[in-house]
Amino acid sequence: MKKNDRQKLAVLKIEELEKKLMEERQGLLKLKMEKETGKLKDLHAYSKKRKDIARIRTLIGEKQYGEQKKGIQ
């Protein structure tokens, strides 16, 4: 995920991020299957996808925390 992609994700709403998260998880499953069958050419793609998922989950958590904090004030 490039820096521009991260900035684009940062402006999305939680619902859109969750949708993107599901898409990334499906992509990870596909990569996992390719890895297990030996068809995966780019061996780093699997770890990159996992990191992308972690970034999206972090953004979701930050946005949820921000909403909770606004609700308290």
N, C-alpha and C positions, 0 to 999 in steps of 0.2 A: 504494500500500500504506500503510495507516494504521499508527500506532504500535502499536495493539492487535494488528494482524495480524503485525507484526514480532516482538512478544513471544510470540505463539502459535507462530511458526515457530522461535523460539530454543529451545523445549523439545522439539521433535521430534527423533527419532533420524535418523541419516544416511540410512538407507534411505527413511524417510518424506520427507525433504527431497529426495532424488533423484527420488522419484515426483512430488513437487510441481514440481520443476524440469522434468521432462518435460511435465507438464501446461501449465506456463507457456510452454515452447518451442512446444508445439502451438498455444497461443493466439496467440503471436507470429507464427507462420506464417500463421494465419488472418487476423490483422490486416494482415500484409504483403500478402496476396492482395487484401484489401479496399482497401488503400492504392493498390495498382497498378491496380486496376480503377476507382478513383474512388468507391467506395461507402463509404469510411470517413468517418464524420461527425465523430468526435472525433479531431482530428489529433494530440493529445497522448497518446492512448491507446497509440500505438506506442512512444513514448519511455518512457512510464511502465512498460510491460511489460518493456522492456529493462532498466530500472533494477531492477525487481522480480527479474528473473532474476539480475542481478549481486548483489543482496542475498542471494539464496538460495545462490548459488555461494560467496559470502564465508562464510556460516554453515557450509556444508559443509566448507570449507577450515579454518575455525577448529576445528570439532569433530574433524576428522582430525588436526590438529596437536596438539590436547589429548590425543587417544588415544595418539599417538606419544610425547608427553612422559610420559604415565603409564607407558607400557611401558618407557621408559628407566630410570625411577626404581625 
